[in-house]
Amino acid sequence: MAGRENQLPTRNKSSRKRPIQPVDGNPNPMAKKRVVMGEITNLSSNVSGSTQDSYIGKTRKPKPDSVSDKSGNEVNHQLAVSPGSDEQEQYGYAPSMLQYLRSLEVETRRRPLSNYMERVQDDINPAMRSILIDWLVEVAEEYKLVSDTLYLTVNYIDRYLSAHKLTRNKLQLLGVSCMLVASKYEEISPPNMEDFCYITDNTYTKAEVTQMERDVLQFLDFELGNPTSKTFLRLDFSTLRSFSPLNNLEFDFLCYYLGELSLLDYGCVQYIPSMIAASAIFLARFILQPKVQWTQALQQRTGYKPHELKKCVLRLHHLLQRSELSARAVRQKYLDHKFKCVASLNPATEIPSYIFEVSYE
């Protein structure tokens, strides 16, 4: 179930770890603190995301918009392919798979609340969530987990927090427990429970992780599969290969980079995964080939017109511009030559409004 980035040869595990710095002058590398809760628990629960510190950057409070301007039926109708048609013969079962996944992603039980921080939580805020997920990106790299595991982990976290009030000192416990569940679903050889206890510097016991894992599984009703933006990116790539002018790895990795940046942003919870995937494709095309506009084929394949993607594209562009401050682990990951150093690309400071005006009926 791994994406393209997991098919490339990787470097030795030790070379991917962040350098271990002495703690309090202690040269013993084992004294390194792996936890991030020091930063999270020191943040005031009154912080709404306007300004934090240089590490967090600015986070806008999302409007309580609906998940999508389209209903599930409208979305699915655009992707319908008649059996035995030339289109089905050309693209195989991908359009039918997209149609099915699009029907799943709009199900209420599979979606987190777009404003759960305001409605449910009173001790955690968007900045704490961002710090946690950026750290989980580093954990995923440490244990060489596929990116699908990371996407599912974030989905579980947001859905759980939409229904359960949590204190900040349990937020990291929820994070590692959700990653444990997602690893067991996605990985061939998932890390064991002791690994997740160790990665938190044994802040939590095995019994605590086990209990939280049980709570998450019961909340999900043991239905662990769920379409994510990575799922849609993978399928979109498979159908766009034949006519995309950007048929190269740099384009793919830039889309994956934008997708992972969206995981850190609480404001992106309001968007369904297929919209984030389409917006990542839209923005990646603009960054690599600014004069290439959205085409009829892209509109048909993704199911979105440019003006429908505008808000999400602009949000991804904003995340990309401040990634050096608020997404250090994600940025560091995509600065690697294995990912064509796409995090080093310098996007335009503004996106012209005219590129959102092209539409094909």
DADAZI-V969383 format. One record per residue. N is the residue number from 1. BURIAL is b if it has 16 or more other ideal C-beta (glycine too) atoms within 10 Angstrom, else e. D_FIRST is the distance of its C-alpha to the first C-alpha in whole Angstrom. Layout:
BEGIN
{{N BURIAL D_FIRST} {N BURIAL D_FIRST}}
END
This chain:
BEGIN
{{1 b 0} {2 b 4} {3 b 7} {4 e 10} {5 b 11} {6 e 9} {7 e 11} {8 e 14} {9 e 17} {10 e 17} {11 e 21} {12 e 22} {13 e 21} {14 e 25} {15 e 25} {16 b 22} {17 e 24} {18 e 27} {19 e 30} {20 e 32} {21 e 35} {22 e 38} {23 e 39} {24 e 42} {25 e 43} {26 e 42} {27 e 41} {28 e 39} {29 e 35} {30 e 34} {31 e 36} {32 e 33} {33 e 32} {34 e 28} {35 b 29} {36 b 29} {37 b 31} {38 e 34} {39 b 33} {40 b 32} {41 b 35} {42 e 38} {43 b 37} {44 e 39} {45 e 38} {46 e 40} {47 e 38} {48 e 36} {49 b 35} {50 e 37} {51 e 38} {52 b 37} {53 e 37} {54 e 36} {55 e 33} {56 b 32} {57 b 33} {58 e 34} {59 b 32} {60 e 34} {61 e 34} {62 b 32} {63 e 34} {64 e 33} {65 e 32} {66 e 30} {67 b 26} {68 b 27} {69 e 30} {70 b 29} {71 e 28} {72 b 25} {73 e 28} {74 e 28} {75 b 25} {76 b 24} {77 e 27} {78 b 26} {79 b 23} {80 e 25} {81 b 25} {82 e 27} {83 e 27} {84 e 28} {85 e 28} {86 e 28} {87 e 25} {88 e 23} {89 e 24} {90 e 23} {91 b 20} {92 e 19} {93 e 17} {94 b 15} {95 b 18} {96 e 18} {97 b 15} {98 b 16} {99 b 19} {100 e 18} {101 b 15} {102 b 18} {103 e 20} {104 e 18} {105 b 18} {106 b 22} {107 e 22} {108 e 25} {109 e 23} {110 b 20} {111 b 22} {112 b 23} {113 b 27} {114 b 27} {115 b 31} {116 b 30} {117 b 31} {118 e 35} {119 e 35} {120 b 33} {121 b 33} {122 e 36} {123 e 36} {124 b 32} {125 b 32} {126 b 30} {127 b 30} {128 b 29} {129 b 26} {130 b 25} {131 b 27} {132 b 24} {133 b 21} {134 b 22} {135 b 23} {136 b 19} {137 b 18} {138 b 20} {139 b 19} {140 b 15} {141 b 17} {142 b 19} {143 b 16} {144 e 14} {145 b 11} {146 b 8} {147 b 9} {148 b 7} {149 b 9} {150 b 12} {151 b 12} {152 b 12} {153 b 15} {154 b 17} {155 b 17} {156 b 18} {157 b 21} {158 b 22} {159 b 22} {160 b 24} {161 b 26} {162 b 27} {163 e 29} {164 e 30} {165 e 32} {166 b 31} {167 e 33} {168 b 32} {169 e 33} {170 b 30} {171 b 27} {172 b 26} {173 b 26} {174 b 24} {175 b 21} {176 b 21} {177 b 21} {178 b 18} {179 b 16} {180 b 17} {181 b 16} {182 b 12} {183 b 12} {184 e 13} {185 b 10} {186 b 7} {187 b 8} {188 e 10} {189 e 13} {190 b 13} {191 b 17} {192 e 20} {193 b 22} {194 e 25} {195 e 22} {196 b 22} {197 b 26} {198 e 26} {199 b 25} {200 b 27} {201 e 30} {202 e 30} {203 b 31} {204 b 30} {205 e 30} {206 e 28} {207 e 30} {208 e 29} {209 b 26} {210 e 25} {211 e 28} {212 b 26} {213 b 22} {214 e 24} {215 e 26} {216 b 22} {217 b 21} {218 e 24} {219 e 24} {220 b 21} {221 e 22} {222 e 19} {223 e 17} {224 b 14} {225 e 12} {226 b 13} {227 b 12} {228 b 12} {229 b 14} {230 b 10} {231 b 9} {232 b 13} {233 b 13} {234 b 10} {235 b 12} {236 b 15} {237 b 15} {238 b 14} {239 b 17} {240 b 19} {241 e 19} {242 e 22} {243 e 25} {244 b 23} {245 e 26} {246 b 24} {247 e 21} {248 e 21} {249 e 18} {250 b 21} {251 b 20} {252 b 16} {253 b 17} {254 b 20} {255 b 18} {256 b 15} {257 b 18} {258 b 20} {259 b 17} {260 b 17} {261 b 21} {262 b 20} {263 b 19} {264 b 22} {265 b 24} {266 b 26} {267 b 27} {268 b 24} {269 b 23} {270 b 25} {271 b 23} {272 b 21} {273 b 17} {274 b 18} {275 b 21} {276 b 20} {277 b 17} {278 b 20} {279 b 22} {280 b 20} {281 b 20} {282 b 24} {283 b 25} {284 b 23} {285 b 25} {286 b 28} {287 b 28} {288 b 27} {289 e 30} {290 e 32} {291 e 34} {292 e 31} {293 b 31} {294 b 29} {295 b 29} {296 e 29} {297 e 26} {298 b 24} {299 b 26} {300 e 25} {301 b 22} {302 b 21} {303 b 24} {304 b 25} {305 b 29} {306 b 30} {307 e 32} {308 b 29} {309 b 27} {310 b 30} {311 b 30} {312 b 26} {313 b 27} {314 b 30} {315 b 28} {316 b 25} {317 b 28} {318 b 30} {319 b 27} {320 b 26} {321 e 30} {322 e 30} {323 b 27} {324 e 29} {325 e 31} {326 b 28} {327 b 25} {328 b 26} {329 b 23} {330 b 21} {331 b 23} {332 b 24} {333 b 20} {334 b 20} {335 e 24} {336 b 22} {337 e 23} {338 b 19} {339 b 19} {340 b 22} {341 e 24} {342 b 23} {343 b 24} {344 e 28} {345 e 28} {346 e 31} {347 b 30} {348 e 34} {349 e 35} {350 e 36} {351 b 34} {352 e 37} {353 e 37} {354 e 38} {355 b 34} {356 b 33} {357 e 36} {358 e 35} {359 e 34} {360 e 34} {361 e 35}}
END
